[in-house]
Amino acid sequence: MENKLFYRVCHKDTLQGLWYDYKGKFTGLIHNELDFCMHNKLEMDFDDEIVGWLSAVNSLEALHQWFSVTDIIELQKHGWFVHTFEAEHVKFYDRFQHTIIKQETSTPKSIITFEPYFK
């Protein structure tokens, strides 16, 4: 099976997401500290079924369904960037209607930086 490239917004040092840390513990950062994001009210309840899996998308265009360019530029100021991941195991998670990649068989490859429109 050929590994595919996926995109994910996560912290540059810890790789944790905005809802859960890299060990699957709920942080709620998007609801509190980073609540400027367009989906700051979206609940992602804990689910044992996806512990060890990471939310991701298969294109930058799909990423914008979750985070606007403005969100991403603002998140970068706080250490959160778009990362590319090479993933071996992938599935679609029906409950929250998004793709997830298996954490242990996914490798972070690069960081994509978005530039502000006006500096």
Protein Blocks (a to p, Z undefined) as FASTA:
>chain_A
ZZddddddddfklopafkbcfkopafklmmmmmmmbfklmbccdddfklgoiacddfbfk
lmmmmpcfklmmmmmmnopacdddddfbdcddfklopadddfklcccfbdcddddfbZZ
